[in-house]
Amino acid sequence: MRLELARLVAVRPEVRIIEHDVVFGRNQALHRAFAEAAGVPRQVSDYVPAVFIGSRHLVGEEITLKNLLQALDGDGPDTTPVQVGAEEIEAAGLAIEREGSMLSALVIAAAGFADGINPCAFAILIFFVSYLTFVGRSRRQIVLTGFAFAIGVFATYLAAGLGILSTMSLLRSVSFLHRAVYLVAAVLCFLLAGLTVHDLVQVCSGAPSAVKLRLPRRLTRLAHAAIKRASASPYLAAAALLTGAVVATTEFVCTGQLYLPTILYMLQTADDARRPAGMLVLYNVAFVAPMLSAVALVSLGTTSERLAALTKRHAAAIRTAIAAVFLCLGIYLGMGFLRMLGLVV
């Protein structure tokens, strides 16, 4: 585009070119406002690079010397620059922000849900329900305990996320550390995506014992011991709440693998300090949603055996979803790192 515009100025030295870089949010709003004022079709209004000559609009490969000259000299709309005011630019910025917020919310909810159906998290809940059934607890007690357990997990993960979020926010002021975190997170996402694909192959080939991404046996035994102690408590709901916190801490080495890159995504897409905290709540609501769904199924009469069979039947789909989330986050964070180095725009 710059080459074609340079050729245009060479033959038409009276032409004045004003360039706006849409890397900056304010220029994205300006671009949207210009497109709306020039009547550009919505499906191409956000494409870049774009050139406006009066109400004429050229984008991408359309930006050639021939087309630029035709836009200047041709019949039709005059070449008076499109005029947009502060109100139009503000409205366009708000529209972009709404679209970005909706997309970010969908991405974060999808990441939280994928993390929630992670076999590491779900297997512990199934054991909890199974053990409560084994010791003779009623269905009502199992349901109340399951909800208390999920609340304990939610509160612990939210607290951990707020701590990570605060740390990452501080690191943003140190450019070297900020870039290093993005690079490490991107590489980690690609590595975990590869390991998840490996586990997918093992599950599909009938060798689930060979999977790599699983909760270490020592931590599994620790979580099981906490559940057994809680099941014997006369204050079952309170014990389940605390057990949820303990189990969330022990399984964080497995489920937390998706948490850190998602928090970095939250920071990257947020324009103010309040939005990431709200996104954390959304992530954790989506994270415990599968647990709450399982508890609801138990209240309707579903046994822990059926829940286990359900997760086993959909194990391949679950790992495919997790691998896809890792891959997408890895690409996004990797591009963010390259942007920090000025290698891409």
FIFI-32317 format. One record per residue (C-alpha): x negated, y, z. Coordinates in steps of 0.001 Angstrom, whole numbers, plus 500000, padded with zeros to 6 digits. Each point is the difference from the previous one (the first is absolute). Layout:
XYZ/...
END
This chain:
500000500000500000/497218502440500910/498243499269496703/503155500736497987/500644503188501969/496398501114499415/500519499459496265/503187502059500204/498217502928501683/497232499771497385/502508500691497210/502354502196502048/497806502026502385/502969502107501075/501623496973501684/499770499943503795/499992496622501751/500879499583503670/499223496586501505/501582498463503104/498677496767501525/502836497735501185/497687498318502505/501279502765502270/503560499680501242/500917503636499324/499097499522496335/502116496856499782/502947502134501064/499015502684497487/499806497379497241/503452498653500881/501448503526500061/498443500822496592/501392496775498543/503496500748501252/499859503589498722/498811498781496578/502730497332499814/497565497068499898/501790496605500193/499799498613503542/498385496726498906/496871501839498808/500112503139502153/497314498746502423/497545498723497379/496528501555499904/498019501442498367/502676502369498734/499926503331498191/502750502641500045/500109502576497224/503079502071500669/502808497490500277/498085497479497894/498511497005501754/497216497669498900/498797497017502018/497222497407499724/499046499113496444/502347502696498663/497418502588501076/498132500439496704/498795503130498222/502632499513497293/502878499755502494/498661502891502061/499892502234496928/503499498923498981/501245500822503495/498449503459499729/501088500773496442/503070497883499377/503598501090499884/502242499531503014/499478501036503617/497728503002500446/496603499672501571/500681502193503003/498694498078503049/502608498118501984/500929501967503094/500575498161503275/500511501651503354/499111499020503537/503465498495500552/499699497685496985/496525498879501069/501167499366503569/503009498004498782/497766497911497731/497577499370502893/502824498859502263/501267497647497284/496523498472499598/499648499651503767/503353498205500252/499037497607497218/496611499361501602/501558499452503427/502463497464498622/497251498120498174/497707500075503039/502818498766502221/500661497071497667/496295499095499869/499615500179503786/503199498046500664/498872497337497517/496575499777501689/501582499732503449/502447497327498867/497232498020498268/497974500182503210/503049498896501997/500489496831497937/496302499249500364/499755496360501199/497840501197502919/502851502071501417/502894497724499115/498451496779501309/499705501458503511/503663501044500030/501094496546498838/497945498441502798/501644502376502482/503503499014498875/499054496309499958/498557500103503505/503014501829501431/502229497324498468/497740497275501391/500246501320503582/503771500167499755/500707503693499631/503423500905498632/500496501526496564/500915503330501595/496800499990502043/497960499105496914/501525502881498026/499436502564502771/496477498713500525/499267500122496282/501123503618499775/497931500944503062/497002498218498468/500420501948496732/500259503296501911/496748499176501829/498286499312496669/501421503211498512/498852502197502903/496499498493500021/499503500335496263/501325503546500013/497617500970502821/497081498364498178/500972501758496783/500150503399501687/496517499393501398/498637499030496580/501794502944498409/498421502448502473/496559498525499391/500370500150496222/501242503595500221/496864500971501942/497779498253497454/501503502120497211/497941502934501282/496767498025499460/499825499526496230/497397497207500047/501933497889502511/503294500779498292/498676498736496658/498387496963501631/503298498976501618/501808500193496653/497288497991498264/499960497302502693/503807499838500082/500216499679496199/497366497232499914/501744498261502913/503341500122498176/498512498381496885/498251497369502139/503193499200501906/501984499900496754/497524497398498712/500205497955503218/503799500152499890/499955498689496428/497676497220501204/502498499135502739/502818500094497437/498162497426497899/499452497805503058/503669500171500983/501164499214496461/497562497069499767/501276498482503242/497015500867502197/501318502647502449/497343499055502567/497328501479497682/501365503556500107/497536502710501034/502268502742501322/501434498557503179/500009500800503684/496979498392501719/500975496962502085/498686501564503175/502301503008499595/502882497729499011/499556498042503240/499866503272501942/503272501169498418/501656496639500682/498885500115503642/501498503483500404/503285498790498518/500129497002502345/499442502203503048/502690502435498833/502489497174499446/499674498955503619/500594503502501357/503310500793501729/499854503425498322/500010498585496494/500693503182498000/497318502041501786/497532497132499692/500788499690496288/499365503736499532/496559499700501593/499331496793498085/500783501796496749/497338502556500899/497471497270500848/500748498006496855/499833503125497815/496543500705501410/498749496451499398/501348499739496453/498778503484499009/496840498466498514/502257498334497428/502951502331499468/497932503160500525/498150499338496747/502787501772498116/500566502673502628/496795502037499587/500168500480496209/503684500898500280/499190502669502590/497376501417497636/502671500053497296/502260501933502390/497277502591500595/499252500296496294/503618500617498995/501049502230502908/499872503786499684/500417500766503710/499045498383503303/503524498929500954/500828497782497053/497472497202500701/501497499470503481/503463499598498481/498550497654497379/498475497906502805/503438499563501536/501372498945496604/497142497498499507/500582498415503397/503771499845499583/499383498109496748/497363497875501763/502399498738502699/502966499730497592/499169496344499099/499734499170503715/503359501608500723/501496498185496999/498719496697501353/501508500760503414/503307500876498310/499925496663498156/499450498218503321/503047501783501419/502002498567497089/498851496474500809/496837499604497930/497426497768501692/496274500639500241/499482496958497740/502033501671497271/498061503231500438/496724498119499682/501274498199496893/501129503332498531/496570501596500446/498298496883498617/502272499987496948/499194503635499231/496325499902501024/498777500510496431/502292502993499397/498946501546503322/496313499753499177/500605501332496490/501705503069501461/497186500560502510/497334499644497282/501876502539497826/500147502519502855/496272499564500719/499170500465496316/502137503138499600/498602501593503155/496459499093498933/500485501702496627/501567503070501608/497286500384502651/497266499272497462/501316502759497733/500156502290503029/496333499288500721/499027500711496395/502013503225500140/498011501081503071/496812499522497979/501471501986497099/499725497031497637/503713499982499144/502742502592500154/
END
